[in-house]
Amino acid sequence: MTDTPPDRLSTDPNSPFHDAEILARDVGIRFKGVEKTNVEEYCVSEGWVRLSVGKGRDRNGNPITVKLKGPVEPYFRKGA
């Protein structure tokens, strides 16, 4: 396995960008230089993150999210 996270990753198991093996390695995300812990999905090449907002859910049970644009820096945390 490589030491660089993928260009795009999602925590939603129904997404084509979901990868349980990589998520198990504890991926961290820096968005605009700030550590974010509520990231549901990210894309480095397109420069956006999808963050969960509060504890609200939509009618399908998925977290309510907001999409923000800016520089995204994924990395593997040391403990993984």
mmCIF file of the N, C-alpha and C atoms, coordinates in Angstrom:
data_MODEL
# 
_entry.id   MODEL 
# 
loop_
_atom_site.group_PDB 
_atom_site.id 
_atom_site.type_symbol 
_atom_site.label_atom_id 
_atom_site.label_alt_id 
_atom_site.label_comp_id 
_atom_site.label_asym_id 
_atom_site.label_entity_id 
_atom_site.label_seq_id 
_atom_site.pdbx_PDB_ins_code 
_atom_site.Cartn_x 
_atom_site.Cartn_y 
_atom_site.Cartn_z 
_atom_site.occupancy 
_atom_site.B_iso_or_equiv 
_atom_site.pdbx_formal_charge 
_atom_site.auth_seq_id 
_atom_site.auth_comp_id 
_atom_site.auth_asym_id 
_atom_site.auth_atom_id 
_atom_site.pdbx_PDB_model_num 
ATOM 1   N N  . MET A 1 1  ? 0.844   -1.181 0.000  1.00 0.00 ? 1  MET A N  1 
ATOM 2   C CA . MET A 1 1  ? 0.000   0.000  0.000  1.00 0.00 ? 1  MET A CA 1 
ATOM 3   C C  . MET A 1 1  ? 0.891   1.246  0.000  1.00 0.00 ? 1  MET A C  1 
ATOM 4   N N  . THR A 1 2  ? 0.468   2.254  -0.693 1.00 0.00 ? 2  THR A N  1 
ATOM 5   C CA . THR A 1 2  ? 1.240   3.486  -0.841 1.00 0.00 ? 2  THR A CA 1 
ATOM 6   C C  . THR A 1 2  ? 1.109   4.394  0.390  1.00 0.00 ? 2  THR A C  1 
ATOM 7   N N  . ASP A 1 3  ? 2.049   5.317  0.536  1.00 0.00 ? 3  ASP A N  1 
ATOM 8   C CA . ASP A 1 3  ? 2.037   6.235  1.672  1.00 0.00 ? 3  ASP A CA 1 
ATOM 9   C C  . ASP A 1 3  ? 1.320   7.536  1.374  1.00 0.00 ? 3  ASP A C  1 
ATOM 10  N N  . THR A 1 4  ? 0.722   7.665  0.188  1.00 0.00 ? 4  THR A N  1 
ATOM 11  C CA . THR A 1 4  ? -0.045  8.867  -0.130 1.00 0.00 ? 4  THR A CA 1 
ATOM 12  C C  . THR A 1 4  ? -1.522  8.493  -0.267 1.00 0.00 ? 4  THR A C  1 
ATOM 13  N N  . PRO A 1 5  ? -2.394  9.246  0.373  1.00 0.00 ? 5  PRO A N  1 
ATOM 14  C CA . PRO A 1 5  ? -3.838  8.967  0.252  1.00 0.00 ? 5  PRO A CA 1 
ATOM 15  C C  . PRO A 1 5  ? -4.323  9.189  -1.178 1.00 0.00 ? 5  PRO A C  1 
ATOM 16  N N  . PRO A 1 6  ? -5.456  8.605  -1.547 1.00 0.00 ? 6  PRO A N  1 
ATOM 17  C CA . PRO A 1 6  ? -5.980  8.774  -2.908 1.00 0.00 ? 6  PRO A CA 1 
ATOM 18  C C  . PRO A 1 6  ? -6.450  10.204 -3.168 1.00 0.00 ? 6  PRO A C  1 
ATOM 19  N N  . ASP A 1 7  ? -6.622  10.510 -4.463 1.00 0.00 ? 7  ASP A N  1 
ATOM 20  C CA . ASP A 1 7  ? -7.076  11.840 -4.871 1.00 0.00 ? 7  ASP A CA 1 
ATOM 21  C C  . ASP A 1 7  ? -8.484  12.133 -4.359 1.00 0.00 ? 7  ASP A C  1 
ATOM 22  N N  . ARG A 1 8  ? -9.313  11.106 -4.293 1.00 0.00 ? 8  ARG A N  1 
ATOM 23  C CA . ARG A 1 8  ? -10.695 11.297 -3.838 1.00 0.00 ? 8  ARG A CA 1 
ATOM 24  C C  . ARG A 1 8  ? -11.089 10.127 -2.938 1.00 0.00 ? 8  ARG A C  1 
ATOM 25  N N  . LEU A 1 9  ? -11.761 10.433 -1.825 1.00 0.00 ? 9  LEU A N  1 
ATOM 26  C CA . LEU A 1 9  ? -12.143 9.409  -0.872 1.00 0.00 ? 9  LEU A CA 1 
ATOM 27  C C  . LEU A 1 9  ? -13.437 9.813  -0.186 1.00 0.00 ? 9  LEU A C  1 
ATOM 28  N N  . SER A 1 10 ? -14.281 8.822  0.098  1.00 0.00 ? 10 SER A N  1 
ATOM 29  C CA . SER A 1 10 ? -15.563 9.067  0.748  1.00 0.00 ? 10 SER A CA 1 
ATOM 30  C C  . SER A 1 10 ? -15.756 8.095  1.905  1.00 0.00 ? 10 SER A C  1 
ATOM 31  N N  . THR A 1 11 ? -16.438 8.539  2.962  1.00 0.00 ? 11 THR A N  1 
ATOM 32  C CA . THR A 1 11 ? -16.750 7.664  4.084  1.00 0.00 ? 11 THR A CA 1 
ATOM 33  C C  . THR A 1 11 ? -18.059 6.910  3.874  1.00 0.00 ? 11 THR A C  1 
ATOM 34  N N  . ASP A 1 12 ? -18.834 7.285  2.860  1.00 0.00 ? 12 ASP A N  1 
ATOM 35  C CA . ASP A 1 12 ? -20.122 6.649  2.563  1.00 0.00 ? 12 ASP A CA 1 
ATOM 36  C C  . ASP A 1 12 ? -19.885 5.300  1.874  1.00 0.00 ? 12 ASP A C  1 
ATOM 37  N N  . PRO A 1 13 ? -20.314 4.175  2.470  1.00 0.00 ? 13 PRO A N  1 
ATOM 38  C CA . PRO A 1 13 ? -20.100 2.852  1.869  1.00 0.00 ? 13 PRO A CA 1 
ATOM 39  C C  . PRO A 1 13 ? -20.783 2.683  0.510  1.00 0.00 ? 13 PRO A C  1 
ATOM 40  N N  . ASN A 1 14 ? -21.788 3.488  0.195  1.00 0.00 ? 14 ASN A N  1 
ATOM 41  C CA . ASN A 1 14 ? -22.483 3.380  -1.094 1.00 0.00 ? 14 ASN A CA 1 
ATOM 42  C C  . ASN A 1 14 ? -21.781 4.164  -2.204 1.00 0.00 ? 14 ASN A C  1 
ATOM 43  N N  . SER A 1 15 ? -20.760 4.937  -1.873 1.00 0.00 ? 15 SER A N  1 
ATOM 44  C CA . SER A 1 15 ? -20.048 5.751  -2.851 1.00 0.00 ? 15 SER A CA 1 
ATOM 45  C C  . SER A 1 15 ? -19.023 4.913  -3.617 1.00 0.00 ? 15 SER A C  1 
ATOM 46  N N  . PRO A 1 16 ? -18.825 5.203  -4.906 1.00 0.00 ? 16 PRO A N  1 
ATOM 47  C CA . PRO A 1 16 ? -17.777 4.490  -5.659 1.00 0.00 ? 16 PRO A CA 1 
ATOM 48  C C  . PRO A 1 16 ? -16.369 4.885  -5.191 1.00 0.00 ? 16 PRO A C  1 
ATOM 49  N N  . PHE A 1 17 ? -16.245 5.942  -4.415 1.00 0.00 ? 17 PHE A N  1 
ATOM 50  C CA . PHE A 1 17 ? -14.941 6.410  -3.927 1.00 0.00 ? 17 PHE A CA 1 
ATOM 51  C C  . PHE A 1 17 ? -14.657 5.940  -2.498 1.00 0.00 ? 17 PHE A C  1 
ATOM 52  N N  . HIS A 1 18 ? -15.466 5.030  -1.972 1.00 0.00 ? 18 HIS A N  1 
ATOM 53  C CA . HIS A 1 18 ? -15.276 4.481  -0.626 1.00 0.00 ? 18 HIS A CA 1 
ATOM 54  C C  . HIS A 1 18 ? -14.231 3.368  -0.681 1.00 0.00 ? 18 HIS A C  1 
ATOM 55  N N  . ASP A 1 19 ? -13.261 3.387  0.243  1.00 0.00 ? 19 ASP A N  1 
ATOM 56  C CA . ASP A 1 19 ? -12.243 2.342  0.342  1.00 0.00 ? 19 ASP A CA 1 
ATOM 57  C C  . ASP A 1 19 ? -11.994 2.065  1.821  1.00 0.00 ? 19 ASP A C  1 
ATOM 58  N N  . ALA A 1 20 ? -12.540 0.970  2.320  1.00 0.00 ? 20 ALA A N  1 
ATOM 59  C CA . ALA A 1 20 ? -12.465 0.644  3.751  1.00 0.00 ? 20 ALA A CA 1 
ATOM 60  C C  . ALA A 1 20 ? -11.030 0.434  4.217  1.00 0.00 ? 20 ALA A C  1 
ATOM 61  N N  . GLU A 1 21 ? -10.178 -0.148 3.374  1.00 0.00 ? 21 GLU A N  1 
ATOM 62  C CA . GLU A 1 21 ? -8.779  -0.392 3.764  1.00 0.00 ? 21 GLU A CA 1 
ATOM 63  C C  . GLU A 1 21 ? -8.041  0.915  4.020  1.00 0.00 ? 21 GLU A C  1 
ATOM 64  N N  . ILE A 1 22 ? -8.248  1.892  3.168  1.00 0.00 ? 22 ILE A N  1 
ATOM 65  C CA . ILE A 1 22 ? -7.574  3.183  3.341  1.00 0.00 ? 22 ILE A CA 1 
ATOM 66  C C  . ILE A 1 22 ? -8.143  3.931  4.538  1.00 0.00 ? 22 ILE A C  1 
ATOM 67  N N  . LEU A 1 23 ? -9.459  3.885  4.723  1.00 0.00 ? 23 LEU A N  1 
ATOM 68  C CA . LEU A 1 23 ? -10.076 4.545  5.873  1.00 0.00 ? 23 LEU A CA 1 
ATOM 69  C C  . LEU A 1 23 ? -9.602  3.925  7.185  1.00 0.00 ? 23 LEU A C  1 
ATOM 70  N N  . ALA A 1 24 ? -9.303  2.641  7.181  1.00 0.00 ? 24 ALA A N  1 
ATOM 71  C CA . ALA A 1 24 ? -8.806  1.963  8.380  1.00 0.00 ? 24 ALA A CA 1 
ATOM 72  C C  . ALA A 1 24 ? -7.420  2.463  8.770  1.00 0.00 ? 24 ALA A C  1 
ATOM 73  N N  . ARG A 1 25 ? -6.692  3.055  7.829  1.00 0.00 ? 25 ARG A N  1 
ATOM 74  C CA . ARG A 1 25 ? -5.358  3.599  8.114  1.00 0.00 ? 25 ARG A CA 1 
ATOM 75  C C  . ARG A 1 25 ? -5.417  4.983  8.746  1.00 0.00 ? 25 ARG A C  1 
ATOM 76  N N  . ASP A 1 26 ? -6.598  5.509  9.022  1.00 0.00 ? 26 ASP A N  1 
ATOM 77  C CA . ASP A 1 26 ? -6.790  6.786  9.713  1.00 0.00 ? 26 ASP A CA 1 
ATOM 78  C C  . ASP A 1 26 ? -6.268  7.962  8.879  1.00 0.00 ? 26 ASP A C  1 
ATOM 79  N N  . VAL A 1 27 ? -7.063  8.371  7.914  1.00 0.00 ? 27 VAL A N  1 
ATOM 80  C CA . VAL A 1 27 ? -6.718  9.497  7.038  1.00 0.00 ? 27 VAL A CA 1 
ATOM 81  C C  . VAL A 1 27 ? -7.098  10.801 7.729  1.00 0.00 ? 27 VAL A C  1 
ATOM 82  N N  . GLY A 1 28 ? -6.170  11.738 7.768  1.00 0.00 ? 28 GLY A N  1 
ATOM 83  C CA . GLY A 1 28 ? -6.430  13.074 8.289  1.00 0.00 ? 28 GLY A CA 1 
ATOM 84  C C  . GLY A 1 28 ? -6.562  14.053 7.128  1.00 0.00 ? 28 GLY A C  1 
ATOM 85  N N  . ILE A 1 29 ? -7.311  15.129 7.324  1.00 0.00 ? 29 ILE A N  1 
ATOM 86  C CA . ILE A 1 29 ? -7.536  16.122 6.271  1.00 0.00 ? 29 ILE A CA 1 
ATOM 87  C C  . ILE A 1 29 ? -7.219  17.513 6.808  1.00 0.00 ? 29 ILE A C  1 
ATOM 88  N N  . ARG A 1 30 ? -6.392  18.246 6.060  1.00 0.00 ? 30 ARG A N  1 
ATOM 89  C CA . ARG A 1 30 ? -6.174  19.667 6.327  1.00 0.00 ? 30 ARG A CA 1 
ATOM 90  C C  . ARG A 1 30 ? -6.852  20.423 5.199  1.00 0.00 ? 30 ARG A C  1 
ATOM 91  N N  . PHE A 1 31 ? -7.781  21.305 5.564  1.00 0.00 ? 31 PHE A N  1 
ATOM 92  C CA . PHE A 1 31 ? -8.491  22.119 4.582  1.00 0.00 ? 31 PHE A CA 1 
ATOM 93  C C  . PHE A 1 31 ? -8.165  23.572 4.868  1.00 0.00 ? 31 PHE A C  1 
ATOM 94  N N  . LYS A 1 32 ? -7.557  24.235 3.909  1.00 0.00 ? 32 LYS A N  1 
ATOM 95  C CA . LYS A 1 32 ? -7.087  25.620 4.062  1.00 0.00 ? 32 LYS A CA 1 
ATOM 96  C C  . LYS A 1 32 ? -6.162  25.747 5.269  1.00 0.00 ? 32 LYS A C  1 
ATOM 97  N N  . GLY A 1 33 ? -5.340  24.708 5.495  1.00 0.00 ? 33 GLY A N  1 
ATOM 98  C CA . GLY A 1 33 ? -4.363  24.724 6.575  1.00 0.00 ? 33 GLY A CA 1 
ATOM 99  C C  . GLY A 1 33 ? -4.895  24.387 7.944  1.00 0.00 ? 33 GLY A C  1 
ATOM 100 N N  . VAL A 1 34 ? -6.192  24.042 8.067  1.00 0.00 ? 34 VAL A N  1 
ATOM 101 C CA . VAL A 1 34 ? -6.810  23.740 9.361  1.00 0.00 ? 34 VAL A CA 1 
ATOM 102 C C  . VAL A 1 34 ? -7.245  22.274 9.377  1.00 0.00 ? 34 VAL A C  1 
ATOM 103 N N  . GLU A 1 35 ? -6.917  21.568 10.458 1.00 0.00 ? 35 GLU A N  1 
ATOM 104 C CA . GLU A 1 35 ? -7.316  20.169 10.618 1.00 0.00 ? 35 GLU A CA 1 
ATOM 105 C C  . GLU A 1 35 ? -8.843  20.068 10.728 1.00 0.00 ? 35 GLU A C  1 
ATOM 106 N N  . LYS A 1 36 ? -9.439  19.225 9.899  1.00 0.00 ? 36 LYS A N  1 
ATOM 107 C CA . LYS A 1 36 ? -10.895 19.010 9.928  1.00 0.00 ? 36 LYS A CA 1 
ATOM 108 C C  . LYS A 1 36 ? -11.185 17.565 10.332 1.00 0.00 ? 36 LYS A C  1 
ATOM 109 N N  . THR A 1 37 ? -12.148 17.385 11.229 1.00 0.00 ? 37 THR A N  1 
ATOM 110 C CA . THR A 1 37 ? -12.492 16.045 11.698 1.00 0.00 ? 37 THR A CA 1 
ATOM 111 C C  . THR A 1 37 ? -13.871 15.600 11.235 1.00 0.00 ? 37 THR A C  1 
ATOM 112 N N  . ASN A 1 38 ? -14.617 16.468 10.565 1.00 0.00 ? 38 ASN A N  1 
ATOM 113 C CA . ASN A 1 38 ? -15.975 16.126 10.132 1.00 0.00 ? 38 ASN A CA 1 
ATOM 114 C C  . ASN A 1 38 ? -16.090 15.997 8.612  1.00 0.00 ? 38 ASN A C  1 
ATOM 115 N N  . VAL A 1 39 ? -15.026 15.540 7.951  1.00 0.00 ? 39 VAL A N  1 
ATOM 116 C CA . VAL A 1 39 ? -15.014 15.403 6.495  1.00 0.00 ? 39 VAL A CA 1 
ATOM 117 C C  . VAL A 1 39 ? -15.705 14.106 6.090  1.00 0.00 ? 39 VAL A C  1 
ATOM 118 N N  . GLU A 1 40 ? -16.696 14.203 5.233  1.00 0.00 ? 40 GLU A N  1 
ATOM 119 C CA . GLU A 1 40 ? -17.398 13.039 4.706  1.00 0.00 ? 40 GLU A CA 1 
ATOM 120 C C  . GLU A 1 40 ? -16.784 12.586 3.380  1.00 0.00 ? 40 GLU A C  1 
ATOM 121 N N  . GLU A 1 41 ? -16.288 13.534 2.592  1.00 0.00 ? 41 GLU A N  1 
ATOM 122 C CA . GLU A 1 41 ? -15.701 13.224 1.281  1.00 0.00 ? 41 GLU A CA 1 
ATOM 123 C C  . GLU A 1 41 ? -14.768 14.359 0.904  1.00 0.00 ? 41 GLU A C  1 
ATOM 124 N N  . TYR A 1 42 ? -13.724 14.042 0.121  1.00 0.00 ? 42 TYR A N  1 
ATOM 125 C CA . TYR A 1 42 ? -12.819 15.084 -0.360 1.00 0.00 ? 42 TYR A CA 1 
ATOM 126 C C  . TYR A 1 42 ? -12.324 14.754 -1.752 1.00 0.00 ? 42 TYR A C  1 
ATOM 127 N N  . CYS A 1 43 ? -11.858 15.769 -2.471 1.00 0.00 ? 43 CYS A N  1 
ATOM 128 C CA . CYS A 1 43 ? -11.226 15.596 -3.775 1.00 0.00 ? 43 CYS A CA 1 
ATOM 129 C C  . CYS A 1 43 ? -10.091 16.612 -3.877 1.00 0.00 ? 43 CYS A C  1 
ATOM 130 N N  . VAL A 1 44 ? -8.869  16.125 -3.981 1.00 0.00 ? 44 VAL A N  1 
ATOM 131 C CA . VAL A 1 44 ? -7.706  17.001 -4.026 1.00 0.00 ? 44 VAL A CA 1 
ATOM 132 C C  . VAL A 1 44 ? -7.617  17.717 -5.367 1.00 0.00 ? 44 VAL A C  1 
ATOM 133 N N  . SER A 1 45 ? -7.791  16.984 -6.488 1.00 0.00 ? 45 SER A N  1 
ATOM 134 C CA . SER A 1 45 ? -7.614  17.581 -7.809 1.00 0.00 ? 45 SER A CA 1 
ATOM 135 C C  . SER A 1 45 ? -8.650  18.664 -8.110 1.00 0.00 ? 45 SER A C  1 
ATOM 136 N N  . GLU A 1 46 ? -9.872  18.507 -7.598 1.00 0.00 ? 46 GLU A N  1 
ATOM 137 C CA . GLU A 1 46 ? -10.911 19.516 -7.822 1.00 0.00 ? 46 GLU A CA 1 
ATOM 138 C C  . GLU A 1 46 ? -10.931 20.557 -6.706 1.00 0.00 ? 46 GLU A C  1 
ATOM 139 N N  . GLY A 1 47 ? -10.231 20.307 -5.603 1.00 0.00 ? 47 GLY A N  1 
ATOM 140 C CA . GLY A 1 47 ? -10.088 21.278 -4.516 1.00 0.00 ? 47 GLY A CA 1 
ATOM 141 C C  . GLY A 1 47 ? -11.353 21.521 -3.714 1.00 0.00 ? 47 GLY A C  1 
ATOM 142 N N  . TRP A 1 48 ? -11.977 20.448 -3.186 1.00 0.00 ? 48 TRP A N  1 
ATOM 143 C CA . TRP A 1 48 ? -13.167 20.620 -2.356 1.00 0.00 ? 48 TRP A CA 1 
ATOM 144 C C  . TRP A 1 48 ? -13.252 19.533 -1.295 1.00 0.00 ? 48 TRP A C  1 
ATOM 145 N N  . VAL A 1 49 ? -14.005 19.843 -0.249 1.00 0.00 ? 49 VAL A N  1 
ATOM 146 C CA . VAL A 1 49 ? -14.348 18.875 0.798  1.00 0.00 ? 49 VAL A CA 1 
ATOM 147 C C  . VAL A 1 49 ? -15.844 18.950 1.044  1.00 0.00 ? 49 VAL A C  1 
ATOM 148 N N  . ARG A 1 50 ? -16.414 17.856 1.502  1.00 0.00 ? 50 ARG A N  1 
ATOM 149 C CA . ARG A 1 50 ? -17.818 17.818 1.899  1.00 0.00 ? 50 ARG A CA 1 
ATOM 150 C C  . ARG A 1 50 ? -17.815 17.532 3.396  1.00 0.00 ? 50 ARG A C  1 
ATOM 151 N N  . LEU A 1 51 ? -18.285 18.517 4.187  1.00 0.00 ? 51 LEU A N  1 
ATOM 152 C CA . LEU A 1 51 ? -18.271 18.430 5.639  1.00 0.00 ? 51 LEU A CA 1 
ATOM 153 C C  . LEU A 1 51 ? -19.677 18.174 6.178  1.00 0.00 ? 51 LEU A C  1 
ATOM 154 N N  . SER A 1 52 ? -19.768 17.319 7.193  1.00 0.00 ? 52 SER A N  1 
ATOM 155 C CA . SER A 1 52 ? -21.068 17.108 7.836  1.00 0.00 ? 52 SER A CA 1 
ATOM 156 C C  . SER A 1 52 ? -21.377 18.316 8.708  1.00 0.00 ? 52 SER A C  1 
ATOM 157 N N  . VAL A 1 53 ? -22.657 18.669 8.763  1.00 0.00 ? 53 VAL A N  1 
ATOM 158 C CA . VAL A 1 53 ? -23.104 19.853 9.496  1.00 0.00 ? 53 VAL A CA 1 
ATOM 159 C C  . VAL A 1 53 ? -23.965 19.397 10.664 1.00 0.00 ? 53 VAL A C  1 
ATOM 160 N N  . GLY A 1 54 ? -23.465 19.519 11.861 1.00 0.00 ? 54 GLY A N  1 
ATOM 161 C CA . GLY A 1 54 ? -24.223 19.132 13.047 1.00 0.00 ? 54 GLY A CA 1 
ATOM 162 C C  . GLY A 1 54 ? -24.530 17.648 13.076 1.00 0.00 ? 54 GLY A C  1 
ATOM 163 N N  . LYS A 1 55 ? -25.614 17.308 13.756 1.00 0.00 ? 55 LYS A N  1 
ATOM 164 C CA . LYS A 1 55 ? -26.021 15.907 13.863 1.00 0.00 ? 55 LYS A CA 1 
ATOM 165 C C  . LYS A 1 55 ? -27.257 15.613 13.022 1.00 0.00 ? 55 LYS A C  1 
ATOM 166 N N  . GLY A 1 56 ? -27.653 16.559 12.174 1.00 0.00 ? 56 GLY A N  1 
ATOM 167 C CA . GLY A 1 56 ? -28.845 16.392 11.346 1.00 0.00 ? 56 GLY A CA 1 
ATOM 168 C C  . GLY A 1 56 ? -28.671 15.324 10.280 1.00 0.00 ? 56 GLY A C  1 
ATOM 169 N N  . ARG A 1 57 ? -29.785 14.726 9.895  1.00 0.00 ? 57 ARG A N  1 
ATOM 170 C CA . ARG A 1 57 ? -29.808 13.698 8.856  1.00 0.00 ? 57 ARG A CA 1 
ATOM 171 C C  . ARG A 1 57 ? -30.862 14.050 7.811  1.00 0.00 ? 57 ARG A C  1 
ATOM 172 N N  . ASP A 1 58 ? -30.618 13.637 6.567  1.00 0.00 ? 58 ASP A N  1 
ATOM 173 C CA . ASP A 1 58 ? -31.622 13.839 5.535  1.00 0.00 ? 58 ASP A CA 1 
ATOM 174 C C  . ASP A 1 58 ? -32.650 12.707 5.607  1.00 0.00 ? 58 ASP A C  1 
ATOM 175 N N  . ARG A 1 59 ? -33.611 12.680 4.712  1.00 0.00 ? 59 ARG A N  1 
ATOM 176 C CA . ARG A 1 59 ? -34.686 11.690 4.796  1.00 0.00 ? 59 ARG A CA 1 
ATOM 177 C C  . ARG A 1 59 ? -34.212 10.259 4.530  1.00 0.00 ? 59 ARG A C  1 
ATOM 178 N N  . ASN A 1 60 ? -33.005 10.101 3.980  1.00 0.00 ? 60 ASN A N  1 
ATOM 179 C CA . ASN A 1 60 ? -32.456 8.769  3.745  1.00 0.00 ? 60 ASN A CA 1 
ATOM 180 C C  . ASN A 1 60 ? -31.522 8.326  4.874  1.00 0.00 ? 60 ASN A C  1 
ATOM 181 N N  . GLY A 1 61 ? -31.345 9.166  5.889  1.00 0.00 ? 61 GLY A N  1 
ATOM 182 C CA . GLY A 1 61 ? -30.494 8.813  7.014  1.00 0.00 ? 61 GLY A CA 1 
ATOM 183 C C  . GLY A 1 61 ? -29.041 9.203  6.855  1.00 0.00 ? 61 GLY A C  1 
ATOM 184 N N  . ASN A 1 62 ? -28.721 9.908  5.780  1.00 0.00 ? 62 ASN A N  1 
ATOM 185 C CA . ASN A 1 62 ? -27.347 10.359 5.545  1.00 0.00 ? 62 ASN A CA 1 
ATOM 186 C C  . ASN A 1 62 ? -27.110 11.692 6.240  1.00 0.00 ? 62 ASN A C  1 
ATOM 187 N N  . PRO A 1 63 ? -25.869 11.964 6.657  1.00 0.00 ? 63 PRO A N  1 
ATOM 188 C CA . PRO A 1 63 ? -25.593 13.250 7.304  1.00 0.00 ? 63 PRO A CA 1 
ATOM 189 C C  . PRO A 1 63 ? -25.813 14.415 6.341  1.00 0.00 ? 63 PRO A C  1 
ATOM 190 N N  . ILE A 1 64 ? -26.294 15.525 6.862  1.00 0.00 ? 64 ILE A N  1 
ATOM 191 C CA . ILE A 1 64 ? -26.439 16.736 6.053  1.00 0.00 ? 64 ILE A CA 1 
ATOM 192 C C  . ILE A 1 64 ? -25.039 17.329 5.890  1.00 0.00 ? 64 ILE A C  1 
ATOM 193 N N  . THR A 1 65 ? -24.683 17.666 4.653  1.00 0.00 ? 65 THR A N  1 
ATOM 194 C CA . THR A 1 65 ? -23.326 18.128 4.367  1.00 0.00 ? 65 THR A CA 1 
ATOM 195 C C  . THR A 1 65 ? -23.331 19.462 3.637  1.00 0.00 ? 65 THR A C  1 
ATOM 196 N N  . VAL A 1 66 ? -22.172 20.106 3.671  1.00 0.00 ? 66 VAL A N  1 
ATOM 197 C CA . VAL A 1 66 ? -21.938 21.326 2.913  1.00 0.00 ? 66 VAL A CA 1 
ATOM 198 C C  . VAL A 1 66 ? -20.617 21.133 2.165  1.00 0.00 ? 66 VAL A C  1 
ATOM 199 N N  . LYS A 1 67 ? -20.576 21.600 0.912  1.00 0.00 ? 67 LYS A N  1 
ATOM 200 C CA . LYS A 1 67 ? -19.391 21.453 0.076  1.00 0.00 ? 67 LYS A CA 1 
ATOM 201 C C  . LYS A 1 67 ? -18.635 22.780 0.058  1.00 0.00 ? 67 LYS A C  1 
ATOM 202 N N  . LEU A 1 68 ? -17.352 22.737 0.440  1.00 0.00 ? 68 LEU A N  1 
ATOM 203 C CA . LEU A 1 68 ? -16.506 23.931 0.471  1.00 0.00 ? 68 LEU A CA 1 
ATOM 204 C C  . LEU A 1 68 ? -15.329 23.757 -0.465 1.00 0.00 ? 68 LEU A C  1 
ATOM 205 N N  . LYS A 1 69 ? -14.945 24.841 -1.139 1.00 0.00 ? 69 LYS A N  1 
ATOM 206 C CA . LYS A 1 69 ? -13.815 24.802 -2.064 1.00 0.00 ? 69 LYS A CA 1 
ATOM 207 C C  . LYS A 1 69 ? -12.589 25.439 -1.436 1.00 0.00 ? 69 LYS A C  1 
ATOM 208 N N  . GLY A 1 70 ? -11.430 24.869 -1.739 1.00 0.00 ? 70 GLY A N  1 
ATOM 209 C CA . GLY A 1 70 ? -10.164 25.377 -1.233 1.00 0.00 ? 70 GLY A CA 1 
ATOM 210 C C  . GLY A 1 70 ? -9.112  24.286 -1.296 1.00 0.00 ? 70 GLY A C  1 
ATOM 211 N N  . PRO A 1 71 ? -7.882  24.598 -0.864 1.00 0.00 ? 71 PRO A N  1 
ATOM 212 C CA . PRO A 1 71 ? -6.811  23.595 -0.900 1.00 0.00 ? 71 PRO A CA 1 
ATOM 213 C C  . PRO A 1 71 ? -7.046  22.475 0.119  1.00 0.00 ? 71 PRO A C  1 
ATOM 214 N N  . VAL A 1 72 ? -6.903  21.234 -0.348 1.00 0.00 ? 72 VAL A N  1 
ATOM 215 C CA . VAL A 1 72 ? -7.134  20.045 0.472  1.00 0.00 ? 72 VAL A CA 1 
ATOM 216 C C  . VAL A 1 72 ? -5.822  19.273 0.584  1.00 0.00 ? 72 VAL A C  1 
ATOM 217 N N  . GLU A 1 73 ? -5.448  18.894 1.813  1.00 0.00 ? 73 GLU A N  1 
ATOM 218 C CA . GLU A 1 73 ? -4.221  18.133 2.051  1.00 0.00 ? 73 GLU A CA 1 
ATOM 219 C C  . GLU A 1 73 ? -4.540  16.881 2.866  1.00 0.00 ? 73 GLU A C  1 
ATOM 220 N N  . PRO A 1 74 ? -4.732  15.725 2.210  1.00 0.00 ? 74 PRO A N  1 
ATOM 221 C CA . PRO A 1 74 ? -4.947  14.488 2.973  1.00 0.00 ? 74 PRO A CA 1 
ATOM 222 C C  . PRO A 1 74 ? -3.605  13.895 3.395  1.00 0.00 ? 74 PRO A C  1 
ATOM 223 N N  . TYR A 1 75 ? -3.602  13.197 4.528  1.00 0.00 ? 75 TYR A N  1 
ATOM 224 C CA . TYR A 1 75 ? -2.385  12.535 5.012  1.00 0.00 ? 75 TYR A CA 1 
ATOM 225 C C  . TYR A 1 75 ? -2.787  11.380 5.913  1.00 0.00 ? 75 TYR A C  1 
ATOM 226 N N  . PHE A 1 76 ? -1.857  10.445 6.095  1.00 0.00 ? 76 PHE A N  1 
ATOM 227 C CA . PHE A 1 76 ? -2.081  9.347  7.032  1.00 0.00 ? 76 PHE A CA 1 
ATOM 228 C C  . PHE A 1 76 ? -1.529  9.758  8.372  1.00 0.00 ? 76 PHE A C  1 
ATOM 229 N N  . ARG A 1 77 ? -2.336  9.589  9.422  1.00 0.00 ? 77 ARG A N  1 
ATOM 230 C CA . ARG A 1 77 ? -1.870  9.903  10.779 1.00 0.00 ? 77 ARG A CA 1 
ATOM 231 C C  . ARG A 1 77 ? -0.852  8.858  11.191 1.00 0.00 ? 77 ARG A C  1 
ATOM 232 N N  . LYS A 1 78 ? 0.050   9.224  12.069 1.00 0.00 ? 78 LYS A N  1 
ATOM 233 C CA . LYS A 1 78 ? 1.173   8.352  12.468 1.00 0.00 ? 78 LYS A CA 1 
ATOM 234 C C  . LYS A 1 78 ? 0.729   7.065  13.159 1.00 0.00 ? 78 LYS A C  1 
ATOM 235 N N  . GLY A 1 79 ? -0.332  7.115  13.974 1.00 0.00 ? 79 GLY A N  1 
ATOM 236 C CA . GLY A 1 79 ? -0.748  5.972  14.763 1.00 0.00 ? 79 GLY A CA 1 
ATOM 237 C C  . GLY A 1 79 ? -1.322  4.817  13.968 1.00 0.00 ? 79 GLY A C  1 
ATOM 238 N N  . ALA A 1 80 ? -1.616  5.022  12.704 1.00 0.00 ? 80 ALA A N  1 
ATOM 239 C CA . ALA A 1 80 ? -2.284  3.971  11.904 1.00 0.00 ? 80 ALA A CA 1 
ATOM 240 C C  . ALA A 1 80 ? -1.315  2.999  11.312 1.00 0.00 ? 80 ALA A C  1 
# 
